[in-house]
Amino acid sequence: GKYCGFGFQMDGLIISKSNEVTVQFMSGIHTSGRGFLAAYSTTDKSDLITCLDNASLFSEPEFNKYCPAGCVIPFADISGTIPNGYRDSSSLCMAGVHAGVVSNTLGGQINVVISKGIPYYEGSLANNVTSKVSVTSVLIFSPHLFCCSGCYGTLGMESGVIPDSHITSSSILEWPNQTGQVNIWKPENARLKRIGPPWAAFISDEHQWLQIDLNKEKKITGIITTGSTLAEHYYYVSAYRILYSDDAQKWTVYREPGMGKDKIFQGNTELYQEVRNNFIPPIIARFFRINPLKWHQKIAMKVELLGCQFSIGRAPKITLPPPPQNKNDEKNAEFMDDFIHSVKTSLQTDKTTFTPEIKNTTVTPSVTKDVALAAVLVPVLVMVFTTLILILVCAWHWRNRKKKTEGTYDLPYWDRAGWWKGMKQFFPTKSAEHEETPVRYSSSEISHLSPREVPTMLQTESA
């Protein structure tokens, strides 16, 4: 069939029932073009898209699609970085690989949200995909962002949560300078964004390593590396392996699922740029080791690990039945053994690997302290606000009551007090004409009286 031209749409999927496909490609008379792209996926993915689909091809503001494997291609361009998002003209699945949402080898599900954009993106290198620096017009375009789960915070290299004693290496580069002072590029110098020299190995070969002890098991989802960051020392690591362990004795080399060889991560291409690589699926370990395989001039690097705390629920306790006494008990015991075996198997094998999602918010190491502080502050704030509300209500109620207690007389302030009224009973009664204190009557009350009643009202005793 003809699989080219503008407006071409496939009638259906090309399905193979075996593990091999032969494609015979016959070009037309055109002398220029991009060639062809081959990608594959299982047929149970109804939301499968191609590697070259863009976000602009989908009208909905939020959508969920499945990217096939093999989307890191040399001729496609993307523009955008984590966490700002990507231009909707970029290749969607390739941007997903760059963001660390899906694996180039495995493919995977992506959740995309269209949102307001920014006018400038910095280029970056992540997961073997380079995004280009993009400067757009004054108009702000809409990029696409990948939904996230929150396990991409820093694990303490830059912040110092990981102490110096937990950062070790196979060897240390040291030499005296012109003044005789010894320069030591210790492993604790391998903290990302720290000013000064990095860690460097004394011998540059494939047996060197930098090791980080996280103090307890952590969920490690990614790594960021740079070179020496010193212009006079142009050193960096361009390729490396990752090993991990629970006891620092038995080490496991990181491999992608279904792959029979070690995963080789692309490192730096120069000494300044930060290069990010994600682990899909994540690594669960306490000890983390970087093994450089290629470098420029000397092995030297600075590192930050990404991830979050790892917690796993304890398996339920299994109560064993008493020893069997007769044949029926023996049958019951066999049944219980089978049941216990099935429970143990399910506890060991029922582990679902979720596709990690990007969130570029740094995880604060002192999560427990924040929770305790919040538990104290919230009740205090509630009490303060409640007290203020009660004071305002009482003031308003007192003011209204005060207005109601005022009579028809507009008396001076000192004559309204209760104690003065109580003292009046001890004084001799005086008529209004001999009263030294003038009595003021409300004009509204006098206006309702007839002309004959006014003199009588004025001659009465004061209240």
ABEGO torsion letter per residue (X at the ends): XBBBEBGBBBABBBBBABABBBBBBBBBABABEAEBBBBBBBAABAABBBAABBAAABABABBBBBBBBGABBAABBBBEBOAAEBBAABBAAAAAAAAGABBAAAEEBBBBBBBBBBABBBBBBBGGBBBBBBBBBABBBBBBBBBBAGAABBAGAAAGABBAAABBBABBBBBBBAAGBBBBBBAAAABBGBBEBBBBBABBBAABBBBBBAGBBBBBABBBBBBAGBAABBBBBABBBBBBBAAGABBBBBBBBGBABBBBBBBBABAABBBBBBBOBBBBBABBBBBBABBBGBBBBBBBBBEBBBBBBBBBBBBBBBBBABAAAAAAAAAAAAAAAAAAAAAAABBBBBBBBBBABBBBABAAAAAAAAAAAAAAAAAAAAAAAAAAAAAAAAAAAAAAABBABBBBAAAABAAAAAAAAABBBBBAAABABBBBBBAAAAAABBAAAAAAAAABBBX
